[in-house]
Amino acid sequence: MKEQWMEMLREWGGHEPAQILIIVVAAWMAYELIRHLVPRVTGLVRGKDRFYALPWIPLLRLIIILIALVLIVPVVIEPTRENVLALVGASALAIGFAIKDYISCLIAGIIFMFERPYRVGDWIEIGGTYGEVVHLGLRAVLIRTIDANDITIPHSTLWHDQLSNATSGAHDLLCVAIFYVHPDHDNALARQALFDVAMTSVYLHLDRPIVVVMKNLPFGLYYRLKAYPMEAREQFKFIADLTERGQFALQEMGLKMVAAPAAVAEHA
């Protein structure tokens, strides 16, 4: 193999090193010119147009590198048919290895087009990131979090991470407010109070059920108030409203709120 690659090299007449050096220096100067000049020029235009222009800088740098390689390769390697085919084959193998992750994302995207584990408008959680699906591409899904941050997650993430879909193509989204209460109280009255809190919420979807779940724990009673908001995007306002008014209603009844141990609160 080594002998074959050595046969591909051209015999130098003496000026080739200087020619390669000139190409490398010219490419480096063009590279630096784009790196410093383009941001300054785009800084003179309007903000929106500037952000459209700046993403082209990496592409221009890549073009400069490719042009330099195209000019250098014929100087180093004899441009015969066999040599060109061997070089193209080696380049294709290297490129394929470099973009294997990208190809994996594309394959996952094609599969998910038929399985549809999430759709635009769904509220999902992947790898600890929770938000609304605002765009589905062939390679990745764009999620907008509760802090209005757009996060791009490759489809191939689902090869090894779990997906939690809170809506699954529907408009309904179940919200849960949690309360830990001292066990010395009337359970029926507490459940009714939490039910009334949900019924009087301005965010409540009246056509969906309200459920109050109770569980006895060693340190107290554990209530889960489950209800549906009118809009999925109001889920956090809805949970905050249920939590605030629910805690107030329980305290008005004379109930004592307790703090859950960290291990219990994490799995609530």
GUKOLLO-611494 format. One record per atom (N, C-alpha, C): residue in three letters; atom name; x, y, z. Coordinates in steps of 0.2 Angstrom, whole numbers. Last residue first. Layout:
> rest_atom_xx_yy_zz
> Ala_CA_X_Y_Z
...
END
This chain:
> rest_atom_xx_yy_zz
> Ala_N_-207_65_212
> Ala_CA_-215_66_213
> Ala_C_-217_68_206
> His_N_-194_62_213
> His_CA_-198_57_210
> His_C_-206_59_210
> Glu_N_-190_73_221
> Glu_CA_-187_72_214
> Glu_C_-191_67_210
> Ala_N_-196_71_233
> Ala_CA_-198_77_229
> Ala_C_-195_76_222
> Val_N_-190_60_239
> Val_CA_-197_59_237
> Val_C_-199_65_232
> Ala_N_-177_65_241
> Ala_CA_-178_59_237
> Ala_C_-185_58_234
> Ala_N_-179_76_250
> Ala_CA_-177_77_243
> Ala_C_-178_71_238
> Pro_N_-195_75_259
> Pro_CA_-188_73_258
> Pro_C_-185_74_251
> Ala_N_-206_89_259
> Ala_CA_-205_82_257
> Ala_C_-197_81_257
> Ala_N_-213_98_272
> Ala_CA_-208_98_267
> Ala_C_-206_90_265
> Val_N_-230_102_275
> Val_CA_-224_99_277
> Val_C_-219_98_271
> Met_N_-243_112_281
> Met_CA_-239_110_275
> Met_C_-233_107_278
> Lys_N_-257_110_291
> Lys_CA_-250_111_291
> Lys_C_-246_108_285
> Leu_N_-273_117_290
> Leu_CA_-269_111_288
> Leu_C_-262_114_288
> Gly_N_-283_126_291
> Gly_CA_-279_125_297
> Gly_C_-274_119_296
> Met_N_-289_130_280
> Met_CA_-293_125_284
> Met_C_-289_123_290
> Glu_N_-280_139_275
> Glu_CA_-286_142_277
> Glu_C_-290_137_282
> Gln_N_-271_129_270
> Gln_CA_-269_133_276
> Gln_C_-275_136_279
> Leu_N_-278_126_258
> Leu_CA_-277_121_264
> Leu_C_-275_124_270
> Ala_N_-278_138_251
> Ala_CA_-285_135_253
> Ala_C_-284_130_259
> Phe_N_-265_140_249
> Phe_CA_-268_145_253
> Phe_C_-275_142_255
> Gln_N_-262_129_240
> Gln_CA_-259_129_247
> Gln_C_-262_134_251
> Gly_N_-270_133_230
> Gly_CA_-272_126_233
> Gly_C_-268_126_240
> Arg_N_-265_144_225
> Arg_CA_-272_145_228
> Arg_C_-273_138_232
> Glu_N_-252_140_221
> Glu_CA_-253_145_225
> Glu_C_-260_145_229
> Thr_N_-255_129_212
> Thr_CA_-251_128_218
> Thr_C_-252_133_223
> Leu_N_-264_134_202
> Leu_CA_-266_129_207
> Leu_C_-262_128_213
> Asp_N_-255_144_197
> Asp_CA_-261_146_200
> Asp_C_-264_140_205
> Ala_N_-244_136_192
> Ala_CA_-243_141_197
> Ala_C_-249_143_201
> Ile_N_-251_128_183
> Ile_CA_-248_125_188
> Ile_C_-247_130_194
> Phe_N_-255_139_174
> Phe_CA_-260_135_177
> Phe_C_-257_131_183
> Lys_N_-242_144_170
> Lys_CA_-247_148_173
> Lys_C_-252_144_177
> Phe_N_-239_132_163
> Phe_CA_-235_134_169
> Phe_C_-239_139_173
> Gln_N_-248_130_153
> Gln_CA_-248_125_158
> Gln_C_-244_128_164
> Glu_N_-251_138_142
> Glu_CA_-253_141_148
> Glu_C_-252_136_154
> Arg_N_-249_130_131
> Arg_CA_-244_135_132
> Arg_C_-245_139_139
> Ala_N_-261_123_130
> Ala_CA_-255_119_132
> Ala_C_-249_124_134
> Glu_N_-276_130_136
> Glu_CA_-270_130_131
> Glu_C_-264_127_134
> Met_N_-284_126_146
> Met_CA_-287_128_140
> Met_C_-282_127_134
> Pro_N_-277_113_157
> Pro_CA_-278_120_155
> Pro_C_-281_121_148
> Tyr_N_-283_100_167
> Tyr_CA_-281_102_160
> Tyr_C_-282_109_159
> Ala_N_-277_92_182
> Ala_CA_-282_95_178
> Ala_C_-279_98_172
> Lys_N_-274_85_198
> Lys_CA_-273_84_191
> Lys_C_-279_88_187
> Leu_N_-265_86_212
> Leu_CA_-271_89_209
> Leu_C_-270_89_202
> Arg_N_-260_75_224
> Arg_CA_-259_77_217
> Arg_C_-265_80_214
> Tyr_N_-254_74_241
> Tyr_CA_-259_76_236
> Tyr_C_-257_78_229
> Tyr_N_-249_65_254
> Tyr_CA_-246_68_247
> Tyr_C_-252_68_243
> Leu_N_-246_66_271
> Leu_CA_-251_65_266
> Leu_C_-248_68_259
> Gly_N_-231_61_280
> Gly_CA_-237_65_279
> Gly_C_-241_63_273
> Phe_N_-220_53_281
> Phe_CA_-220_60_284
> Phe_C_-226_64_283
> Pro_N_-224_41_274
> Pro_CA_-222_41_282
> Pro_C_-221_48_285
> Leu_N_-239_44_265
> Leu_CA_-232_43_266
> Leu_C_-230_43_273
> Asn_N_-253_40_256
> Asn_CA_-251_41_263
> Asn_C_-243_39_263
> Lys_N_-260_50_243
> Lys_CA_-256_44_245
> Lys_C_-253_46_252
> Met_N_-273_55_232
> Met_CA_-270_55_238
> Met_C_-266_49_240
> Val_N_-278_65_218
> Val_CA_-275_59_221
> Val_C_-272_60_227
> Val_N_-291_72_210
> Val_CA_-287_73_216
> Val_C_-285_66_219
> Val_N_-295_78_194
> Val_CA_-294_72_198
> Val_C_-289_74_204
> Ile_N_-306_83_182
> Ile_CA_-302_85_187
> Ile_C_-301_79_192
> Pro_N_-308_81_164
> Pro_CA_-309_79_171
> Pro_C_-304_82_176
> Arg_N_-313_94_153
> Arg_CA_-309_89_154
> Arg_C_-309_87_162
> Asp_N_-321_105_150
> Asp_CA_-323_99_147
> Asp_C_-319_93_149
> Leu_N_-314_116_155
> Leu_CA_-320_114_159
> Leu_C_-322_107_156
> His_N_-298_120_158
> His_CA_-302_117_152
> His_C_-308_113_156
> Leu_N_-293_134_168
> Leu_CA_-296_127_167
> Leu_C_-300_126_161
> Tyr_N_-289_147_170
> Tyr_CA_-285_143_165
> Tyr_C_-288_136_164
> Val_N_-295_151_181
> Val_CA_-296_155_175
> Val_C_-293_151_169
> Ser_N_-301_140_193
> Ser_CA_-295_143_190
> Ser_C_-298_146_183
> Thr_N_-311_133_200
> Thr_CA_-312_141_200
> Thr_C_-306_144_196
> Met_N_-308_120_200
> Met_CA_-314_122_196
> Met_C_-314_129_195
> Ala_N_-296_120_208
> Ala_CA_-296_119_201
> Ala_C_-302_121_197
> Val_N_-302_122_220
> Val_CA_-297_127_218
> Val_C_-296_126_210
> Asp_N_-311_111_222
> Asp_CA_-314_118_221
> Asp_C_-309_123_218
> Phe_N_-301_101_224
> Phe_CA_-305_101_218
> Phe_C_-308_108_216
> Leu_N_-296_106_236
> Leu_CA_-292_106_230
> Leu_C_-296_105_224
> Ala_N_-307_104_244
> Ala_CA_-305_110_243
> Ala_C_-300_111_237
> Gln_N_-309_90_243
> Gln_CA_-314_94_240
> Gln_C_-312_101_239
> Arg_N_-297_86_250
> Arg_CA_-298_84_243
> Arg_C_-303_88_239
> Ala_N_-300_91_263
> Ala_CA_-295_93_259
> Ala_C_-295_92_252
> Leu_N_-312_83_266
> Leu_CA_-312_91_265
> Leu_C_-306_93_261
> Ala_N_-307_70_266
> Ala_CA_-312_72_261
> Ala_C_-312_80_260
> Asn_N_-297_71_277
> Asn_CA_-295_70_270
> Asn_C_-300_72_265
> Asp_N_-294_81_290
> Asp_CA_-300_77_286
> Asp_C_-298_77_279
> His_N_-278_77_298
> His_CA_-284_82_295
> His_C_-289_77_292
> Asp_N_-263_74_300
> Asp_CA_-269_75_305
> Asp_C_-274_80_302
> Pro_N_-253_73_291
> Pro_CA_-258_68_291
> Pro_C_-264_70_295
> His_N_-248_88_283
> His_CA_-247_84_289
> His_C_-253_80_289
> Val_N_-244_87_265
> Val_CA_-248_90_271
> Val_C_-247_85_277
> Tyr_N_-239_93_250
> Tyr_CA_-237_88_255
> Tyr_C_-240_91_262
> Phe_N_-245_93_233
> Phe_CA_-245_96_240
> Phe_C_-243_91_245
> Ile_N_-243_98_216
> Ile_CA_-242_93_222
> Ile_C_-242_97_228
> Ala_N_-252_98_201
> Ala_CA_-249_102_207
> Ala_C_-249_97_213
> Val_N_-251_95_184
> Val_CA_-251_92_191
> Val_C_-248_97_196
> Cys_N_-259_94_168
> Cys_CA_-255_97_173
> Cys_C_-256_95_180
> Leu_N_-260_87_152
> Leu_CA_-262_86_159
> Leu_C_-257_90_164
> Leu_N_-266_94_138
> Leu_CA_-260_93_142
> Leu_C_-262_93_149
> Asp_N_-274_93_122
> Asp_CA_-275_92_130
> Asp_C_-268_91_132
> His_N_-273_93_109
> His_CA_-272_99_112
> His_C_-272_99_120
> Ala_N_-262_79_102
> Ala_CA_-268_82_105
> Ala_C_-267_89_108
> Gly_N_-249_75_99
> Gly_CA_-254_77_94
> Gly_C_-260_80_96
> Ser_N_-244_72_112
> Ser_CA_-245_67_107
> Ser_C_-250_69_102
> Thr_N_-242_78_125
> Thr_CA_-248_80_121
> Thr_C_-250_74_116
> Ala_N_-230_75_131
> Ala_CA_-236_76_135
> Ala_C_-242_77_131
> Asn_N_-218_63_128
> Asn_CA_-223_67_125
> Asn_C_-229_68_129
> Ser_N_-202_59_131
> Ser_CA_-208_60_135
> Ser_C_-213_65_131
> Leu_N_-190_47_126
> Leu_CA_-194_53_124
> Leu_C_-200_53_128
> Gln_N_-173_43_131
> Gln_CA_-180_42_131
> Gln_C_-184_48_129
> Asp_N_-159_40_120
> Asp_CA_-162_44_125
> Asp_C_-170_42_125
> His_N_-154_33_109
> His_CA_-151_31_116
> His_C_-155_35_122
> Trp_N_-160_37_98
> Trp_CA_-158_30_98
> Trp_C_-156_28_105
> Leu_N_-164_50_99
> Leu_CA_-169_45_102
> Leu_C_-166_38_101
> Thr_N_-154_57_93
> Thr_CA_-154_56_100
> Thr_C_-158_51_103
> Ser_N_-157_57_80
> Ser_CA_-153_52_82
> Ser_C_-153_51_89
> His_N_-162_70_78
> His_CA_-167_64_78
> His_C_-163_58_81
> Pro_N_-154_83_87
> Pro_CA_-154_78_82
> Pro_C_-159_72_83
> Ile_N_-162_98_93
> Ile_CA_-160_91_95
> Ile_C_-160_86_89
> Thr_N_-160_114_96
> Thr_CA_-160_110_91
> Thr_C_-158_103_93
> Ile_N_-169_126_105
> Ile_CA_-164_121_106
> Ile_C_-165_116_100
> Asp_N_-173_142_109
> Asp_CA_-174_137_104
> Asp_C_-168_132_104
> Asn_N_-180_149_124
> Asn_CA_-174_147_120
> Asn_C_-175_141_115
> Ala_N_-190_152_132
> Ala_CA_-190_155_125
> Ala_C_-183_154_122
> Asp_N_-191_145_144
> Asp_CA_-187_152_144
> Asp_C_-186_155_137
> Ile_N_-197_134_140
> Ile_CA_-201_138_144
> Ile_C_-197_145_145
> Thr_N_-190_131_123
> Thr_CA_-191_129_130
> Thr_C_-196_135_134
> Arg_N_-194_124_108
> Arg_CA_-194_130_112
> Arg_C_-195_129_119
> Ile_N_-185_113_97
> Ile_CA_-189_114_103
> Ile_C_-188_121_106
> Leu_N_-183_106_82
> Leu_CA_-182_112_86
> Leu_C_-187_113_91
> Val_N_-175_91_77
> Val_CA_-181_94_79
> Val_C_-180_100_83
> Ala_N_-166_86_62
> Ala_CA_-167_87_69
> Ala_C_-174_90_70
> Arg_N_-167_82_48
> Arg_CA_-161_80_53
> Arg_C_-162_81_60
> Leu_N_-178_86_43
> Leu_CA_-176_80_41
> Leu_C_-171_77_46
> Gly_N_-187_96_56
> Gly_CA_-183_95_50
> Gly_C_-181_88_49
> Leu_N_-200_104_63
> Leu_CA_-197_97_62
> Leu_C_-193_97_55
> His_N_-203_116_76
> His_CA_-201_114_69
> His_C_-198_107_69
> Val_N_-207_117_88
> Val_CA_-209_122_84
> Val_C_-207_121_77
> Val_N_-212_108_102
> Val_CA_-210_107_96
> Val_C_-212_113_91
> Glu_N_-209_115_118
> Glu_CA_-214_114_113
> Glu_C_-210_113_106
> Gly_N_-200_106_131
> Gly_CA_-202_112_127
> Gly_C_-207_110_122
> Tyr_N_-186_101_140
> Tyr_CA_-193_101_139
> Tyr_C_-195_107_136
> Thr_N_-172_90_141
> Thr_CA_-174_97_138
> Thr_C_-182_96_137
> Gly_N_-168_78_145
> Gly_CA_-169_83_150
> Gly_C_-171_90_148
> Gly_N_-169_70_133
> Gly_CA_-163_71_137
> Gly_C_-163_77_142
> Ile_N_-184_78_129
> Ile_CA_-179_73_127
> Ile_C_-172_75_130
> Glu_N_-201_80_130
> Glu_CA_-195_81_134
> Glu_C_-190_75_131
> Ile_N_-214_90_122
> Ile_CA_-210_84_123
> Ile_C_-204_86_128
> Trp_N_-228_95_116
> Trp_CA_-224_97_122
> Trp_C_-220_90_123
> Asp_N_-232_98_99
> Asp_CA_-232_94_105
> Asp_C_-227_97_110
> Gly_N_-230_107_88
> Gly_CA_-235_109_93
> Gly_C_-235_104_99
> Val_N_-227_95_77
> Val_CA_-226_102_78
> Val_C_-232_104_83
> Arg_N_-225_79_85
> Arg_CA_-227_83_79
> Arg_C_-226_90_81
> Tyr_N_-217_63_88
> Tyr_CA_-218_70_90
> Tyr_C_-220_74_84
> Pro_N_-216_51_82
> Pro_CA_-216_51_89
> Pro_C_-218_58_92
> Arg_N_-219_45_68
> Arg_CA_-222_51_71
> Arg_C_-222_51_79
> Glu_N_-216_35_60
> Glu_CA_-218_33_66
> Glu_C_-221_39_70
> Phe_N_-213_42_48
> Phe_CA_-218_37_48
> Phe_C_-221_35_55
> Met_N_-203_51_52
> Met_CA_-208_53_47
> Met_C_-214_48_47
> Phe_N_-194_43_58
> Phe_CA_-199_46_62
> Phe_C_-204_50_58
> Ile_N_-186_38_47
> Ile_CA_-190_34_51
> Ile_C_-196_37_55
> Ile_N_-180_50_44
> Ile_CA_-185_47_39
> Ile_C_-189_42_42
> Gly_N_-173_53_55
> Gly_CA_-178_58_53
> Gly_C_-183_55_48
> Ala_N_-164_43_55
> Ala_CA_-169_43_61
> Ala_C_-174_48_59
> Ile_N_-157_46_44
> Ile_CA_-160_40_44
> Ile_C_-166_40_49
> Leu_N_-151_58_48
> Leu_CA_-156_58_42
> Leu_C_-160_52_42
> Cys_N_-143_54_59
> Cys_CA_-148_59_60
> Cys_C_-154_59_54
> Ser_N_-134_46_51
> Ser_CA_-138_43_57
> Ser_C_-144_48_58
> Ile_N_-128_56_44
> Ile_CA_-132_51_41
> Ile_C_-136_48_45
> Tyr_N_-121_63_55
> Tyr_CA_-126_66_51
> Tyr_C_-131_62_47
> Asp_N_-112_53_58
> Asp_CA_-117_55_63
> Asp_C_-123_59_60
> Lys_N_-104_52_47
> Lys_CA_-108_46_49
> Lys_C_-114_48_54
> Ile_N_-96_61_42
> Ile_CA_-103_63_42
> Ile_C_-107_57_44
> Ala_N_-83_55_42
> Ala_CA_-84_61_45
> Ala_C_-91_63_46
> Phe_N_-85_44_34
> Phe_CA_-83_42_41
> Phe_C_-85_49_45
> Gly_N_-86_50_22
> Gly_CA_-92_46_24
> Gly_C_-91_45_32
> Ile_N_-74_56_20
> Ile_CA_-80_60_21
> Ile_C_-86_56_24
> Ala_N_-66_45_19
> Ala_CA_-65_49_24
> Ala_C_-71_54_25
> Leu_N_-71_39_7
> Leu_CA_-71_35_13
> Leu_C_-70_40_19
> Ala_N_-69_50_-2
> Ala_CA_-76_48_-1
> Ala_C_-76_44_6
> Ser_N_-55_50_-2
> Ser_CA_-59_56_0
> Ser_C_-66_54_2
> Ala_N_-52_37_-8
> Ala_CA_-50_39_-1
> Ala_C_-54_44_2
> Gly_N_-58_39_-21
> Gly_CA_-61_34_-16
> Gly_C_-59_35_-9
> Val_N_-50_50_-26
> Val_CA_-58_51_-25
> Val_C_-60_46_-20
> Leu_N_-38_43_-26
> Leu_CA_-39_49_-22
> Leu_C_-46_50_-20
> Ala_N_-41_33_-36
> Ala_CA_-39_32_-29
> Ala_C_-40_37_-24
> Leu_N_-44_42_-47
> Leu_CA_-49_37_-44
> Leu_C_-47_35_-37
> Val_N_-32_48_-49
> Val_CA_-38_52_-47
> Val_C_-43_48_-44
> Asn_N_-23_37_-52
> Asn_CA_-22_41_-46
> Asn_C_-28_45_-44
> Glu_N_-29_33_-64
> Glu_CA_-29_28_-58
> Glu_C_-28_32_-52
> Arg_N_-27_44_-72
> Arg_CA_-34_42_-71
> Arg_C_-34_37_-64
> Thr_N_-15_56_-65
> Thr_CA_-17_51_-70
> Thr_C_-24_48_-68
> Pro_N_-8_68_-59
> Pro_CA_-15_68_-61
> Pro_C_-17_62_-66
> Glu_N_3_64_-46
> Glu_CA_3_64_-54
> Glu_C_-5_63_-55
> Ile_N_3_76_-33
> Ile_CA_1_69_-35
> Ile_C_1_69_-43
> Val_N_7_89_-30
> Val_CA_10_83_-26
> Val_C_9_77_-30
> Val_N_0_97_-39
> Val_CA_7_98_-38
> Val_C_11_92_-35
> Pro_N_-13_93_-37
> Pro_CA_-10_91_-44
> Pro_C_-2_92_-43
> Val_N_-15_98_-23
> Val_CA_-15_91_-25
> Val_C_-11_89_-32
> Ile_N_-16_112_-24
> Ile_CA_-10_109_-21
> Ile_C_-9_101_-23
> Leu_N_-28_116_-29
> Leu_CA_-22_118_-32
> Leu_C_-16_114_-30
> Val_N_-37_110_-20
> Val_CA_-37_108_-27
> Val_C_-31_110_-31
> Leu_N_-33_116_-8
> Leu_CA_-32_109_-9
> Leu_C_-32_107_-16
> Ala_N_-38_129_-11
> Ala_CA_-30_128_-9
> Ala_C_-29_121_-10
> Ile_N_-51_126_-12
> Ile_CA_-48_129_-18
> Ile_C_-40_128_-17
> Leu_N_-54_122_2
> Leu_CA_-55_118_-4
> Leu_C_-51_120_-10
> Ile_N_-51_134_8
> Ile_CA_-47_128_10
> Ile_C_-48_123_4
> Ile_N_-61_143_3
> Ile_CA_-54_144_2
> Ile_C_-50_138_3
> Ile_N_-73_136_7
> Ile_CA_-71_137_0
> Ile_C_-64_138_-1
> Leu_N_-72_138_21
> Leu_CA_-71_131_18
> Leu_C_-70_131_11
> Arg_N_-74_152_22
> Arg_CA_-67_149_24
> Arg_C_-66_142_21
> Leu_N_-87_153_17
> Leu_CA_-82_156_13
> Leu_C_-75_153_15
> Leu_N_-93_146_28
> Leu_CA_-93_143_21
> Leu_C_-88_146_17
> Pro_N_-91_155_39
> Pro_CA_-88_148_39
> Pro_C_-88_145_32
> Ile_N_-98_166_33
> Ile_CA_-91_167_34
> Ile_C_-88_160_35
> Trp_N_-112_165_33
> Trp_CA_-109_163_27
> Trp_C_-101_163_28
> Pro_N_-117_171_45
> Pro_CA_-117_163_44
> Pro_C_-113_161_38
> Leu_N_-117_185_42
> Leu_CA_-112_182_46
> Leu_C_-112_174_45
> Ala_N_-129_188_35
> Ala_CA_-123_188_31
> Ala_C_-118_184_35
> Tyr_N_-140_189_44
> Tyr_CA_-140_184_38
> Tyr_C_-134_183_34
> Phe_N_-136_198_53
> Phe_CA_-136_191_55
> Phe_C_-137_186_49
> Arg_N_-137_209_45
> Arg_CA_-130_207_47
> Arg_C_-130_200_49
> Asp_N_-150_211_43
> Asp_CA_-146_209_37
> Asp_C_-139_207_39
> Lys_N_-153_215_56
> Lys_CA_-156_209_53
> Lys_C_-152_207_47
> Gly_N_-145_228_58
> Gly_CA_-144_222_62
> Gly_C_-147_215_59
> Arg_N_-139_235_43
> Arg_CA_-144_234_48
> Arg_C_-143_228_52
> Val_N_-121_237_41
> Val_CA_-127_237_38
> Val_C_-132_236_44
> Leu_N_-108_238_47
> Leu_CA_-111_244_44
> Leu_C_-118_244_42
> Gly_N_-105_225_50
> Gly_CA_-107_229_55
> Gly_C_-109_236_53
> Thr_N_-101_219_38
> Thr_CA_-108_218_40
> Thr_C_-110_222_46
> Val_N_-87_224_39
> Val_CA_-92_227_33
> Val_C_-99_225_35
> Arg_N_-83_217_50
> Arg_CA_-83_224_50
> Arg_C_-87_227_45
> Pro_N_-84_204_46
> Pro_CA_-88_206_52
> Pro_C_-88_214_52
> Val_N_-75_204_34
> Val_CA_-82_203_33
> Val_C_-86_205_40
> Leu_N_-62_206_39
> Leu_CA_-65_211_35
> Leu_C_-73_210_35
> His_N_-58_195_47
> His_CA_-58_202_50
> His_C_-62_207_46
> Arg_N_-60_183_39
> Arg_CA_-61_183_46
> Arg_C_-62_190_50
> Ile_N_-55_187_27
> Ile_CA_-63_186_28
> Ile_C_-64_186_35
> Leu_N_-42_188_29
> Leu_CA_-45_194_27
> Leu_C_-53_193_28
> Glu_N_-38_175_33
> Glu_CA_-38_180_38
> Glu_C_-42_187_36
> Tyr_N_-40_169_20
> Tyr_CA_-44_167_26
> Tyr_C_-44_172_32
> Ala_N_-31_176_13
> Ala_CA_-38_176_11
> Ala_C_-42_174_17
> Met_N_-19_171_19
> Met_CA_-21_179_19
> Met_C_-28_180_17
> Trp_N_-20_158_17
> Trp_CA_-20_160_24
> Trp_C_-22_168_24
> Ala_N_-19_157_3
> Ala_CA_-25_155_6
> Ala_C_-26_157_13
> Ala_N_-6_162_1
> Ala_CA_-12_166_-2
> Ala_C_-18_164_2
> Val_N_1_152_8
> Val_CA_1_159_10
> Val_C_-5_163_8
> Val_N_-2_141_0
> Val_CA_-3_141_7
> Val_C_-4_148_10
> Ile_N_4_145_-13
> Ile_CA_-3_144_-12
> Ile_C_-6_144_-5
> Ile_N_17_147_-9
> Ile_CA_13_153_-12
> Ile_C_6_152_-11
> Leu_N_20_134_-6
> Leu_CA_21_139_-1
> Leu_C_17_145_-3
> Ile_N_19_128_-18
> Ile_CA_15_126_-13
> Ile_C_15_131_-7
> Gln_N_30_134_-25
> Gln_CA_23_135_-27
> Gln_C_18_133_-22
> Ala_N_41_130_-18
> Ala_CA_39_137_-18
> Ala_C_32_138_-20
> Pro_N_40_116_-21
> Pro_CA_39_118_-14
> Pro_C_37_126_-13
> Glu_N_42_116_-35
> Glu_CA_36_114_-32
> Glu_C_35_116_-25
> His_N_54_119_-41
> His_CA_50_124_-40
> His_C_43_123_-36
> Gly_N_60_106_-43
> Gly_CA_63_111_-39
> Gly_C_59_117_-37
> Gly_N_53_96_-49
> Gly_CA_59_99_-53
> Gly_C_62_104_-49
> Trp_N_48_80_-42
> Trp_CA_48_88_-42
> Trp_C_54_90_-46
> Glu_N_37_68_-48
> Glu_CA_44_70_-47
> Glu_C_45_77_-47
> Arg_N_22_65_-38
> Arg_CA_26_67_-44
> Arg_C_33_68_-43
> Leu_N_15_50_-31
> Leu_CA_18_56_-31
> Leu_C_22_58_-37
> Met_N_11_37_-33
> Met_CA_7_42_-35
> Met_C_10_49_-35
> Glu_N_21_29_-28
> Glu_CA_21_29_-35
> Glu_C_16_35_-38
> Met_N_17_30_-15
> Met_CA_23_33_-17
> Met_C_24_34_-24
> Trp_N_6_22_-14
> Trp_CA_5_29_-13
> Trp_C_11_33_-15
> Gln_N_12_9_-17
> Gln_CA_7_12_-22
> Gln_C_6_20_-21
> Glu_N_19_8_-6
> Glu_CA_23_8_-12
> Glu_C_18_11_-17
> Lys_N_10_6_4
> Lys_CA_14_12_4
> Lys_C_18_13_-2
> Met_N_4_-6_0
> Met_CA_0_0_0
> Met_C_4_6_0
END
